[in-house]
Amino acid sequence: MMEPTVSVSHLAKSFGSVQAVQDVSFDVMPGELFGLLGPNGAGKTTSIRMMLDIFRPDSGEVCVFGGPMTEAAKNRIGYLPEERGLYQDLKLEQVLLYLATLKGVSEVDARARLDEWLVRLELDEHRTKKVQELSKGMQQKAQIITALIHDPDLIVIDEPFSGLDPVNTRLVKQIIEEQSADGKAIIMSTHQMYQVEALCSRIVLIDNGATVLYGAVDEIKRQFAGNAVTLEGRGDFTSLPGVLEVRRHNGAWHLALAPGTSAQDIFRALAARSDVKIERFEIAEPSLDDIFVTVVRPGADNDVVGVRDA
């Protein structure tokens, strides 16, 4: 059986009286594009930092490339943090070369690789500018280069599409897929659920510092089948009992249902109202957005769903 590139088991971490992470576990396999999800303050970043040996866990274990974290293992990891951390007063080329050499790449190799990445990400004409002179999107692309220039085997990317326009989002998405196809294990943390659905085969959802959802995206969607409704018609569909979230897209209303509420309950509630007219009503496949709001809603039962041996 293929060995996971990274395996975290029952991680926990407190800062004083604050329990940031209490029980997080997941595995990521070579070539896998894995989604790490959760609301703000759920413990995602703390979990990433423990996995990367930036923080030491209070309890639990991290296994990377088949063993404990070492300096050699760190050189095989690419990390794109959510916050930008490039030296603002230095020229772009100078910063990127320096960061590449910190990962063990020779200056000759770093220059050759940097030339390719600058062209690929349309930053070649800006290589002599100071980082602070670049737009937010350009700085984001520069940080993507720092995460990839040393050809890592494990890539951890936190909000990779932040600050990017649609064209550059498509380009970065293509690069991520290429890295995965090349056998790299990729952990992606983002609030853009549609990007997770498009890219990731498996996910872990962390809430209140613990794993509450883990498994294949398709299987998780099947487990939550019946938790969403799509309808068209005239009237106000925003204040129905048993509905957690209402979104409108292309003239249709999409309703995420609370556990215990069925599509039939919603249909009966609508049929009893004289101020609405239903023209289309169907049970929809739940999106990750629907599942997210169902699982992380206040008072949700945080029993783990879908955990299985890797």
Backbone bond lengths (Angstrom), bond angles and torsions (degrees), N, CA, C in turn:
res aa  C-N    CA-C-N  psi(-1)  N-CA   C-N-CA  omega(-1)  CA-C   N-CA-C  phi
1 M - - - 1.467 - - 1.526 109.56 -
2 M 1.323 116.86 139.52 1.461 121.48 -179.35 1.525 110.37 -64.19
3 E 1.319 115.21 138.36 1.461 121.03 -178.65 1.525 109.97 -85.29
4 P 1.347 118.21 137.75 1.466 119.55 177.79 1.523 111.30 -61.29
5 T 1.333 116.14 144.83 1.460 120.35 172.16 1.518 110.13 -68.28
6 V 1.311 116.35 -39.78 1.458 121.39 177.16 1.521 108.90 -141.43
7 S 1.315 115.31 139.97 1.456 121.32 177.73 1.513 108.29 -137.54
8 V 1.330 116.97 122.92 1.460 121.07 175.04 1.517 108.03 -115.11
9 S 1.325 115.84 137.29 1.461 120.74 -173.12 1.520 110.06 -133.16
10 H 1.307 115.46 114.23 1.472 123.87 171.88 1.533 112.38 53.26
11 L 1.332 115.87 47.97 1.463 120.03 178.86 1.527 110.64 -70.16
12 A 1.339 115.26 142.34 1.453 121.51 175.62 1.527 108.35 -143.65
13 K 1.347 115.66 144.38 1.461 120.22 -179.17 1.525 109.77 -155.69
14 S 1.332 115.31 129.90 1.462 121.49 175.49 1.521 109.55 -118.27
15 F 1.340 114.65 149.22 1.458 121.98 171.28 1.523 106.10 -121.12
16 G 1.327 116.05 100.05 1.458 119.53 -173.60 1.521 109.94 64.00
17 S 1.318 115.79 -124.16 1.465 120.13 -179.25 1.529 112.94 -89.49
18 V 1.330 116.33 -1.00 1.474 120.28 -177.39 1.528 109.70 -95.16
19 Q 1.331 116.45 121.77 1.460 121.65 176.31 1.522 107.67 -90.15
20 A 1.342 116.57 96.88 1.464 120.87 -176.31 1.522 111.38 -74.52
21 V 1.323 116.78 -40.43 1.464 122.71 178.73 1.520 107.17 -136.03
22 Q 1.339 116.26 132.72 1.455 118.58 -177.85 1.523 113.59 -119.42
23 D 1.330 119.30 -25.87 1.467 119.57 178.96 1.531 109.35 -170.13
24 V 1.327 115.88 89.63 1.467 120.84 -178.74 1.531 109.29 -120.32
25 S 1.340 115.71 128.87 1.467 121.80 179.29 1.521 109.69 -140.46
26 F 1.328 117.25 139.15 1.466 122.54 171.18 1.521 109.07 -172.02
27 D 1.324 115.98 159.22 1.461 123.74 174.22 1.518 108.90 -120.64
28 V 1.330 116.20 150.51 1.467 121.87 174.75 1.518 107.63 -131.76
29 M 1.334 115.69 130.90 1.459 121.59 -174.06 1.527 111.42 -97.51
30 P 1.334 118.28 159.01 1.466 120.80 174.66 1.528 111.21 -56.77
31 G 1.315 116.70 136.52 1.467 121.31 178.90 1.505 114.47 77.66
32 E 1.328 117.59 1.48 1.459 120.56 -177.52 1.522 111.25 -91.66
33 L 1.324 115.71 140.26 1.449 122.75 172.10 1.519 106.66 -103.44
34 F 1.317 116.17 106.95 1.461 123.32 -167.44 1.515 109.84 -113.56
35 G 1.332 117.53 133.47 1.452 122.16 -179.03 1.518 112.59 -97.66
36 L 1.325 116.19 126.91 1.467 122.64 175.62 1.520 107.34 -108.82
37 L 1.333 116.75 109.86 1.456 121.69 -169.43 1.519 111.34 -121.09
38 G 1.331 115.01 161.54 1.448 120.93 175.40 1.509 110.75 161.55
39 P 1.336 117.42 157.11 1.464 120.23 177.61 1.521 111.06 -70.21
40 N 1.324 116.12 169.37 1.464 120.47 176.66 1.525 109.82 -58.10
41 G 1.336 115.79 134.96 1.453 119.97 178.91 1.510 115.04 80.64
42 A 1.346 117.32 8.93 1.464 120.21 -176.89 1.521 113.00 -77.46
43 G 1.339 117.47 -20.41 1.457 120.41 -177.90 1.511 114.20 113.03
44 K 1.337 117.95 10.73 1.460 120.88 -178.09 1.529 111.91 -63.11
45 T 1.344 115.90 -52.94 1.466 119.66 -176.34 1.526 110.98 -64.97
46 T 1.317 117.48 -39.67 1.466 120.34 177.25 1.526 110.48 -62.30
47 S 1.327 116.98 -40.04 1.469 120.31 178.04 1.522 110.88 -63.64
48 I 1.335 116.49 -42.80 1.462 120.63 177.76 1.523 110.58 -61.04
49 R 1.317 116.70 -43.88 1.455 120.25 -176.94 1.532 111.67 -68.65
50 M 1.312 117.61 -32.14 1.469 119.36 173.27 1.517 110.64 -68.93
51 M 1.321 115.98 -40.81 1.457 120.18 179.22 1.525 111.04 -61.57
52 L 1.334 116.89 -34.33 1.465 122.00 -178.19 1.533 113.02 -91.53
53 D 1.325 116.60 4.88 1.465 122.17 177.32 1.532 112.26 69.41
54 I 1.325 117.19 21.40 1.462 121.05 172.26 1.533 108.92 -78.08
55 F 1.339 116.19 -41.03 1.463 122.91 170.36 1.519 108.52 -111.69
56 R 1.311 116.85 147.06 1.457 121.91 172.45 1.527 108.62 -94.36
57 P 1.324 118.70 129.18 1.463 120.22 179.39 1.523 111.61 -69.25
58 D 1.328 116.49 150.14 1.458 121.07 172.72 1.524 110.05 -70.34
59 S 1.334 115.65 -34.32 1.456 121.54 176.34 1.521 108.60 -155.92
60 G 1.332 115.79 165.35 1.457 120.70 -176.68 1.515 111.62 99.87
61 E 1.321 115.86 174.17 1.451 121.26 -175.35 1.525 111.63 -133.61
62 V 1.336 115.19 148.14 1.461 122.64 173.04 1.524 107.71 -123.94
63 C 1.321 115.91 128.44 1.466 121.51 177.04 1.527 107.66 -122.85
64 V 1.341 116.68 122.31 1.465 122.26 -177.73 1.524 108.72 -123.85
65 F 1.320 117.22 128.30 1.466 122.61 -179.06 1.538 111.52 54.34
66 G 1.329 115.26 35.64 1.460 119.61 174.87 1.510 115.27 86.99
67 G 1.332 118.98 5.69 1.457 120.15 -178.61 1.507 111.67 -160.83
68 P 1.346 117.43 -170.64 1.466 120.61 179.16 1.523 111.30 -71.24
69 M 1.315 116.05 162.62 1.456 120.52 178.54 1.523 110.32 -68.72
70 T 1.328 116.20 132.39 1.457 123.43 176.34 1.522 108.62 -130.69
71 E 1.332 116.55 170.63 1.455 119.63 176.84 1.526 111.04 -63.64
72 A 1.328 116.85 -36.81 1.468 120.34 177.41 1.528 110.65 -64.73
73 A 1.327 116.06 -39.30 1.465 119.59 178.96 1.531 110.56 -65.86
74 K 1.330 116.59 -36.84 1.467 119.99 -179.94 1.526 111.22 -61.94
75 N 1.325 117.17 -32.31 1.462 120.42 178.61 1.524 112.40 -71.43
76 R 1.338 116.87 -11.82 1.469 121.22 177.32 1.532 111.68 -98.64
77 I 1.333 116.45 10.99 1.457 121.59 -177.67 1.524 109.72 -118.41
78 G 1.318 116.79 135.31 1.453 122.49 172.27 1.515 109.51 -110.54
79 Y 1.326 117.26 132.00 1.463 121.20 -175.25 1.521 110.26 -128.21
80 L 1.318 115.87 123.36 1.461 122.97 173.50 1.528 107.65 -110.71
81 P 1.339 118.27 99.46 1.464 119.72 179.25 1.520 111.17 -74.62
82 E 1.336 115.63 160.30 1.463 119.28 179.26 1.528 110.92 -67.26
83 E 1.336 116.74 -39.19 1.456 119.56 -179.97 1.528 109.24 -84.90
84 R 1.325 116.49 142.62 1.459 119.83 -179.05 1.520 110.18 -77.31
85 G 1.338 117.32 136.12 1.450 120.73 -174.40 1.510 114.43 -131.78
86 L 1.318 117.93 23.01 1.461 120.85 179.78 1.529 110.84 -81.41
87 Y 1.326 116.77 150.95 1.461 121.46 178.39 1.529 109.18 -69.23
88 Q 1.318 115.66 114.65 1.460 121.01 -170.81 1.529 113.71 -71.46
89 D 1.335 118.04 -30.19 1.467 120.93 -173.21 1.528 113.60 -89.63
90 L 1.337 116.93 -0.76 1.459 120.35 -178.49 1.519 110.79 -104.59
91 K 1.341 115.41 159.96 1.455 120.11 177.74 1.538 110.07 -70.09
92 L 1.314 115.55 146.74 1.456 121.58 -175.86 1.529 111.66 -54.06
93 E 1.320 117.50 -50.52 1.455 121.11 -178.00 1.526 111.12 -59.55
94 Q 1.304 117.11 -42.56 1.461 122.36 -179.40 1.534 110.94 -61.66
95 V 1.323 116.75 -44.10 1.463 121.18 -179.51 1.522 111.16 -64.23
96 L 1.327 116.33 -47.44 1.460 119.94 -175.48 1.528 111.76 -66.86
97 L 1.321 117.35 -37.99 1.466 120.34 177.01 1.524 110.86 -64.65
98 Y 1.313 115.93 -42.96 1.461 120.50 -179.45 1.537 110.46 -61.92
99 L 1.322 116.93 -46.55 1.464 120.19 -178.45 1.523 111.36 -66.29
100 A 1.332 117.63 -33.14 1.464 120.46 177.37 1.522 111.14 -65.87
101 T 1.338 116.89 -41.28 1.473 119.64 -179.53 1.524 110.86 -68.01
102 L 1.328 117.78 -27.77 1.467 120.08 176.01 1.523 111.62 -65.08
103 K 1.334 116.20 -23.71 1.464 121.24 178.53 1.520 112.13 -92.69
104 G 1.337 117.26 12.48 1.461 120.61 174.31 1.508 115.37 90.84
105 V 1.328 118.50 8.93 1.465 121.54 179.72 1.534 108.17 -87.93
106 S 1.317 116.69 133.81 1.463 119.43 177.61 1.521 109.47 -66.36
107 E 1.338 116.03 156.91 1.459 119.24 -177.53 1.527 111.47 -63.31
108 V 1.334 116.82 -36.75 1.470 120.20 178.96 1.528 110.27 -63.04
109 D 1.344 116.60 -48.84 1.458 120.41 179.39 1.525 110.73 -65.05
110 A 1.335 116.13 -39.26 1.457 119.82 -178.73 1.527 110.95 -61.67
111 R 1.346 117.31 -40.80 1.467 120.47 179.53 1.524 111.32 -65.31
112 A 1.329 116.42 -41.64 1.465 120.05 -179.81 1.530 110.66 -64.79
113 R 1.324 115.53 -45.34 1.462 119.23 -179.93 1.522 111.44 -66.79
114 L 1.337 116.07 -39.24 1.458 119.88 -178.88 1.516 111.35 -63.66
115 D 1.326 117.45 -40.54 1.464 120.29 178.45 1.528 110.35 -56.54
116 E 1.330 116.73 -43.80 1.472 120.78 -179.53 1.525 111.15 -65.08
117 W 1.331 116.56 -44.67 1.465 119.64 -177.16 1.528 111.53 -69.21
118 L 1.318 117.82 -38.08 1.467 119.76 179.70 1.523 111.18 -63.47
119 V 1.321 116.17 -38.57 1.466 120.01 177.23 1.522 109.92 -68.50
120 R 1.340 116.56 -45.50 1.458 121.26 -176.83 1.532 111.17 -60.35
121 L 1.323 116.55 -38.54 1.464 120.63 -176.12 1.534 112.37 -101.04
122 E 1.322 116.22 15.18 1.465 123.08 173.06 1.530 112.07 56.97
123 L 1.329 115.10 43.71 1.460 121.20 177.15 1.526 111.96 -116.92
124 D 1.318 117.49 3.70 1.458 121.38 -173.65 1.528 112.07 -59.47
125 E 1.321 116.69 -39.09 1.464 120.30 -178.42 1.526 112.66 -73.83
126 H 1.328 116.47 -8.32 1.464 120.46 -175.40 1.524 111.55 -112.23
127 R 1.323 117.96 11.28 1.462 120.31 -172.60 1.529 113.23 -64.33
128 T 1.319 117.97 -26.98 1.465 120.10 -178.30 1.535 112.49 -94.98
129 K 1.312 117.80 1.28 1.461 120.54 177.34 1.524 109.96 -80.52
130 K 1.306 116.17 150.91 1.452 119.67 171.72 1.530 109.17 -69.56
131 V 1.316 115.35 147.78 1.461 119.91 -177.42 1.524 111.12 -56.59
132 Q 1.328 117.85 -38.01 1.452 120.77 -177.77 1.533 112.81 -66.66
133 E 1.324 117.16 -15.25 1.462 121.09 178.98 1.528 112.07 -86.51
134 L 1.314 117.13 -7.28 1.462 121.38 -177.63 1.528 110.64 -87.97
135 S 1.319 116.02 152.22 1.456 120.85 175.79 1.531 109.59 -69.51
136 K 1.330 116.12 168.08 1.464 120.36 178.82 1.525 111.19 -60.47
137 G 1.326 116.04 -40.38 1.459 119.68 179.02 1.520 112.33 -64.50
138 M 1.334 116.23 -41.18 1.465 119.86 178.01 1.523 111.18 -64.79
139 Q 1.327 116.74 -41.19 1.456 119.66 178.29 1.529 111.39 -64.60
140 Q 1.327 116.20 -35.69 1.463 119.23 176.97 1.524 110.42 -64.74
141 K 1.323 117.15 -42.36 1.467 119.73 178.33 1.523 111.13 -66.02
142 A 1.333 116.72 -34.83 1.463 120.00 177.15 1.526 110.58 -64.21
143 Q 1.319 116.37 -40.00 1.469 119.16 179.01 1.520 111.52 -68.49
144 I 1.324 116.50 -31.28 1.469 119.66 175.10 1.530 109.70 -63.31
145 I 1.335 116.77 -38.75 1.465 119.86 176.94 1.524 110.57 -61.59
146 T 1.332 117.58 -43.08 1.468 119.66 -179.76 1.521 111.58 -62.02
147 A 1.334 117.30 -29.66 1.464 121.07 -179.42 1.528 112.33 -78.03
148 L 1.344 117.25 -19.00 1.468 120.30 -171.60 1.523 114.61 -118.90
149 I 1.314 119.21 -16.34 1.464 121.61 -168.93 1.528 112.57 -64.37
150 H 1.329 118.86 -25.99 1.463 121.56 -179.62 1.527 112.41 -91.96
151 D 1.335 117.01 11.36 1.469 123.36 175.85 1.531 111.76 56.36
152 P 1.340 117.55 58.80 1.467 120.88 -175.11 1.526 112.68 -73.73
153 D 1.326 115.50 157.95 1.463 121.89 176.86 1.521 112.24 -93.38
154 L 1.330 116.61 -20.31 1.462 122.74 174.65 1.515 107.85 -126.48
155 I 1.337 116.28 125.77 1.467 121.48 -177.30 1.526 108.07 -121.51
156 V 1.322 116.32 124.01 1.460 122.65 179.79 1.520 107.58 -115.99
157 I 1.324 116.87 116.53 1.462 121.25 -173.74 1.525 109.76 -125.46
158 D 1.320 115.38 121.15 1.462 122.53 -177.43 1.525 108.27 -106.61
159 E 1.321 116.95 114.64 1.471 123.73 -176.95 1.539 111.02 51.76
160 P 1.329 117.98 62.00 1.470 120.49 -175.01 1.521 114.31 -66.65
161 F 1.329 118.67 -20.00 1.462 120.85 -175.53 1.529 112.71 -99.26
162 S 1.323 116.86 8.67 1.463 121.25 -178.31 1.530 111.00 -61.93
163 G 1.330 115.77 126.36 1.457 121.18 176.42 1.513 115.21 80.13
164 L 1.332 118.17 2.94 1.467 120.78 -176.84 1.521 111.63 -95.92
165 D 1.339 116.19 141.19 1.454 120.39 173.78 1.531 109.01 -77.54
166 P 1.337 118.35 171.00 1.466 119.96 -176.42 1.526 114.43 -57.30
167 V 1.338 118.01 -36.47 1.462 120.31 -179.43 1.530 110.37 -65.85
168 N 1.334 116.79 -46.65 1.450 120.09 -179.58 1.528 112.14 -72.27
169 T 1.327 117.03 -30.55 1.464 120.02 173.91 1.522 109.92 -60.47
170 R 1.334 116.46 -43.56 1.462 120.75 178.68 1.526 110.84 -63.83
171 L 1.321 116.92 -39.79 1.458 121.18 179.39 1.528 111.23 -64.60
172 V 1.322 116.97 -46.55 1.466 120.71 -179.62 1.530 110.47 -66.13
173 K 1.309 116.85 -38.64 1.463 120.44 175.89 1.527 110.37 -59.17
174 Q 1.327 117.34 -42.97 1.461 121.59 178.27 1.528 110.94 -62.48
175 I 1.320 116.99 -41.45 1.463 121.06 179.05 1.525 110.54 -63.96
176 I 1.329 117.04 -42.15 1.461 120.93 178.78 1.528 110.43 -61.29
177 E 1.325 116.63 -43.83 1.467 120.20 179.61 1.525 110.86 -64.81
178 E 1.327 117.70 -37.22 1.465 121.00 178.04 1.526 110.99 -64.64
179 Q 1.323 116.97 -41.26 1.461 120.41 178.77 1.519 111.05 -63.59
180 S 1.312 116.64 -40.30 1.467 121.13 177.27 1.524 111.10 -64.11
181 A 1.337 116.12 -44.62 1.469 120.34 179.56 1.519 111.65 -63.50
182 D 1.323 116.69 -23.77 1.462 121.98 178.87 1.524 112.25 -84.87
183 G 1.324 117.00 6.20 1.460 121.59 175.24 1.513 115.18 94.04
184 K 1.333 117.69 5.42 1.456 120.01 179.67 1.528 109.98 -79.02
185 A 1.319 116.55 139.25 1.462 121.10 172.39 1.526 107.93 -83.70
186 I 1.335 116.43 130.14 1.461 120.74 -175.30 1.521 109.25 -126.68
187 I 1.314 115.66 127.49 1.463 122.38 174.02 1.519 107.36 -110.38
188 M 1.328 116.18 118.93 1.458 121.27 -177.12 1.518 109.94 -116.12
189 S 1.319 116.14 124.22 1.456 121.84 175.64 1.525 108.17 -111.60
190 T 1.316 116.92 124.31 1.460 120.51 -177.93 1.518 109.95 -159.59
191 H 1.334 115.91 156.14 1.462 121.19 173.00 1.530 111.35 -91.99
192 Q 1.316 117.96 -4.58 1.464 121.66 -178.74 1.534 108.75 -86.29
193 M 1.328 115.36 89.42 1.460 120.85 -172.31 1.528 112.40 -62.82
194 Y 1.313 117.20 -32.25 1.462 118.67 -179.42 1.523 110.58 -67.22
195 Q 1.331 117.45 -29.64 1.462 119.73 175.41 1.528 110.53 -70.94
196 V 1.307 116.97 -37.29 1.464 120.70 176.75 1.527 109.85 -62.98
197 E 1.328 116.62 -45.27 1.472 120.47 179.35 1.522 110.85 -61.45
198 A 1.334 117.01 -36.92 1.462 120.71 -177.25 1.524 111.90 -75.04
199 L 1.336 117.69 -29.80 1.459 120.54 -169.82 1.520 114.60 -109.83
200 C 1.310 118.61 -36.75 1.464 121.39 -166.90 1.532 112.24 -95.77
201 S 1.317 115.76 138.69 1.456 121.22 175.51 1.518 111.76 -89.36
202 R 1.334 116.91 -32.28 1.461 121.46 178.38 1.527 109.31 -134.50
203 I 1.340 115.56 157.95 1.458 120.83 -179.03 1.520 110.20 -141.21
204 V 1.332 115.16 159.99 1.455 122.20 162.82 1.518 106.70 -126.62
205 L 1.314 116.18 136.89 1.461 122.12 177.53 1.524 108.26 -113.40
206 I 1.333 115.61 122.70 1.460 121.95 -179.40 1.520 108.89 -107.44
207 D 1.326 116.45 132.82 1.457 121.11 175.97 1.521 108.12 -140.35
208 N 1.322 116.47 134.68 1.461 121.81 -178.17 1.530 111.72 52.58
209 G 1.332 115.51 38.10 1.451 120.62 174.60 1.508 115.97 78.26
210 A 1.330 118.05 11.68 1.466 120.11 -177.39 1.526 110.67 -136.44
211 T 1.329 115.56 152.42 1.456 121.60 174.74 1.525 109.37 -70.55
212 V 1.348 116.83 122.03 1.466 120.52 179.10 1.528 112.10 -118.24
213 L 1.314 117.99 -12.29 1.457 121.62 -179.97 1.516 107.87 -152.58
214 Y 1.333 117.20 131.34 1.459 120.31 -175.46 1.515 109.40 -156.67
215 G 1.339 116.61 128.61 1.448 119.46 176.70 1.514 112.44 151.01
216 A 1.322 115.45 -168.19 1.455 121.72 -179.83 1.524 110.15 -72.86
217 V 1.332 116.53 138.68 1.461 121.28 -177.41 1.530 111.03 -57.85
218 D 1.332 117.76 -45.04 1.467 120.78 -178.71 1.528 111.64 -61.74
219 E 1.341 116.54 -41.32 1.459 119.98 -179.53 1.523 111.45 -68.61
220 I 1.327 116.18 -39.31 1.465 119.97 178.41 1.523 110.48 -64.10
221 K 1.323 117.05 -40.65 1.462 119.66 177.39 1.523 111.63 -61.33
222 R 1.352 116.30 -39.58 1.466 119.02 178.30 1.527 111.08 -64.89
223 Q 1.332 117.12 -36.00 1.461 120.72 179.06 1.523 111.82 -64.96
224 F 1.334 116.65 -28.97 1.460 120.96 -178.37 1.530 112.04 -103.05
225 A 1.319 117.80 14.02 1.467 120.84 178.12 1.528 109.53 -58.01
226 G 1.327 116.09 139.14 1.460 120.74 -177.81 1.511 113.03 92.99
227 N 1.329 117.35 -2.66 1.464 120.99 -179.58 1.520 112.85 -94.90
228 A 1.342 117.03 13.62 1.463 119.40 179.17 1.531 109.56 -147.81
229 V 1.325 114.36 147.90 1.462 121.88 -179.96 1.523 108.50 -134.47
230 T 1.335 115.79 139.99 1.458 121.37 171.96 1.523 108.21 -114.59
231 L 1.332 116.84 133.92 1.466 118.87 178.81 1.523 110.00 -145.64
232 E 1.327 114.03 157.45 1.453 122.49 174.12 1.509 107.93 -129.48
233 G 1.307 115.53 149.40 1.450 118.62 179.00 1.512 110.91 161.73
234 R 1.333 114.94 -169.28 1.465 120.69 -179.16 1.520 108.94 -114.21
235 G 1.323 114.60 136.78 1.458 119.83 179.99 1.512 111.40 129.11
236 D 1.330 114.80 -175.60 1.462 121.72 -178.29 1.529 109.00 -102.15
237 F 1.330 115.77 117.71 1.463 120.54 -178.46 1.538 111.50 -111.26
238 T 1.331 116.47 21.90 1.463 119.18 -171.86 1.525 113.96 -94.33
239 S 1.307 119.29 -8.87 1.476 119.72 -173.58 1.523 111.63 -130.49
240 L 1.323 115.95 51.49 1.457 120.62 179.86 1.524 110.31 -94.15
241 P 1.330 118.35 140.20 1.466 120.33 177.30 1.527 110.61 -66.35
242 G 1.346 115.59 141.34 1.466 119.73 178.69 1.504 114.00 83.83
243 V 1.347 118.41 7.76 1.466 122.54 179.35 1.520 108.62 -109.38
244 L 1.325 116.39 123.92 1.465 120.86 -178.23 1.520 112.75 -83.35
245 E 1.344 116.39 -36.02 1.460 119.96 -175.50 1.514 108.98 -153.04
246 V 1.338 115.86 143.16 1.468 122.38 177.86 1.517 108.56 -124.71
247 R 1.331 116.13 127.97 1.467 120.96 175.34 1.524 108.65 -127.07
248 R 1.334 115.92 146.32 1.463 119.79 177.02 1.514 108.80 -117.96
249 H 1.331 116.16 130.71 1.464 121.25 -177.51 1.519 108.92 -146.83
250 N 1.343 115.41 126.47 1.475 121.67 178.95 1.525 112.40 51.87
251 G 1.330 116.07 39.92 1.457 120.55 175.51 1.509 115.23 84.92
252 A 1.339 117.95 -8.31 1.463 121.41 -179.38 1.526 109.93 -105.17
253 W 1.330 115.69 149.58 1.458 122.48 176.98 1.530 108.48 -99.31
254 H 1.322 115.96 134.01 1.470 121.02 177.60 1.522 107.61 -117.75
255 L 1.331 116.62 122.52 1.450 122.75 -174.70 1.530 109.86 -114.36
256 A 1.311 116.95 125.03 1.469 122.12 173.26 1.522 107.58 -93.68
257 L 1.340 117.18 123.17 1.458 121.90 -172.85 1.524 111.86 -95.38
258 A 1.315 115.01 146.06 1.458 120.54 176.03 1.526 109.17 -73.44
259 P 1.331 118.31 151.34 1.474 120.85 173.95 1.530 110.14 -55.30
260 G 1.314 116.05 136.94 1.460 120.41 -178.01 1.511 113.23 92.81
261 T 1.333 116.99 -12.29 1.469 121.59 175.63 1.519 108.82 -101.42
262 S 1.325 117.10 126.45 1.461 121.22 -179.58 1.520 110.47 -101.60
263 A 1.335 115.42 164.38 1.463 120.03 175.82 1.528 110.37 -60.89
264 Q 1.340 116.64 -34.79 1.469 120.46 178.73 1.530 110.91 -64.35
265 D 1.346 116.87 -36.67 1.470 120.00 177.04 1.525 110.43 -60.33
266 I 1.338 115.62 -44.02 1.462 120.23 -179.64 1.527 110.73 -65.76
267 F 1.326 116.27 -42.23 1.470 119.99 -179.60 1.535 110.83 -62.13
268 R 1.349 115.73 -43.92 1.467 118.72 179.58 1.523 110.98 -64.02
269 A 1.355 116.88 -39.43 1.462 119.76 179.47 1.526 111.14 -63.72
270 L 1.333 116.53 -39.21 1.461 120.39 179.05 1.524 111.52 -70.52
271 A 1.331 116.24 -40.00 1.468 120.21 -178.36 1.528 111.23 -64.20
272 A 1.329 116.81 -26.28 1.460 120.20 -178.50 1.524 112.71 -82.32
273 R 1.318 116.78 -6.43 1.464 120.26 -177.73 1.524 110.71 -99.69
274 S 1.315 115.81 135.91 1.464 120.56 -178.93 1.524 112.45 -90.32
275 D 1.358 117.17 -8.96 1.468 119.91 -175.46 1.519 113.00 -95.57
276 V 1.342 117.62 7.09 1.458 120.12 178.03 1.527 109.72 -130.01
277 K 1.325 114.61 154.16 1.450 120.70 174.43 1.523 107.97 -131.27
278 I 1.338 116.46 123.46 1.460 121.77 -176.93 1.526 109.32 -94.99
279 E 1.317 116.29 124.64 1.460 121.59 177.56 1.530 111.46 -106.40
280 R 1.315 117.22 -22.76 1.468 121.93 178.04 1.522 108.40 -153.72
281 F 1.327 115.61 135.68 1.466 120.50 -179.57 1.529 107.92 -147.43
282 E 1.342 116.39 122.12 1.464 118.68 179.49 1.521 111.22 -151.09
283 I 1.323 114.61 150.58 1.462 120.48 173.83 1.519 107.44 -73.17
284 A 1.327 117.00 130.16 1.461 121.87 -175.72 1.521 110.31 -108.67
285 E 1.341 115.46 153.68 1.456 119.00 170.55 1.523 107.77 -67.41
286 P 1.318 117.89 127.98 1.466 118.21 -178.69 1.522 110.91 -67.79
287 S 1.307 116.34 138.99 1.460 120.82 173.45 1.521 108.88 -84.91
288 L 1.325 116.85 168.74 1.467 119.04 174.75 1.517 110.97 -62.76
289 D 1.342 117.22 -30.08 1.469 119.99 174.00 1.527 110.46 -59.01
290 D 1.349 117.02 -47.30 1.455 121.50 179.40 1.529 110.97 -59.85
291 I 1.330 115.28 -46.10 1.461 120.26 -178.31 1.518 110.41 -65.64
292 F 1.326 116.27 -40.01 1.461 121.54 179.43 1.525 110.81 -58.23
293 V 1.335 117.02 -51.65 1.468 119.16 -176.39 1.526 111.01 -69.00
294 T 1.340 117.30 -26.36 1.466 120.26 176.79 1.522 111.35 -69.99
295 V 1.323 115.66 -44.57 1.462 120.19 -173.17 1.528 112.43 -78.65
296 V 1.328 117.85 -36.83 1.470 119.72 -173.66 1.522 112.72 -99.59
297 R 1.333 118.04 10.60 1.464 119.69 178.62 1.533 109.75 -63.89
298 P 1.334 118.18 153.29 1.467 120.79 178.17 1.524 111.02 -56.94
299 G 1.326 115.80 130.88 1.454 120.47 178.69 1.505 114.39 83.14
300 A 1.344 117.93 6.25 1.461 120.33 -179.84 1.516 110.34 -65.20
301 D 1.327 115.87 147.23 1.456 121.68 174.92 1.511 108.24 -73.48
302 N 1.330 117.81 118.18 1.451 121.30 -173.70 1.516 113.81 -94.97
303 D 1.320 117.54 31.45 1.456 119.00 169.20 1.518 108.54 -65.49
304 V 1.318 116.53 140.37 1.473 120.80 -177.33 1.520 108.95 -69.27
305 V 1.338 116.02 133.04 1.458 122.20 177.69 1.518 109.44 -109.37
306 G 1.317 117.23 127.63 1.455 120.40 167.96 1.496 115.68 85.41
307 V 1.330 120.62 9.29 1.453 120.10 179.80 1.514 109.70 -73.09
308 R 1.324 115.45 133.92 1.463 120.22 178.45 1.517 108.10 -147.61
309 D 1.316 116.13 161.69 1.454 120.02 178.36 1.492 110.18 -64.71
310 A 1.355 116.71 140.84 1.465 120.96 178.61 1.515 109.65 -75.41
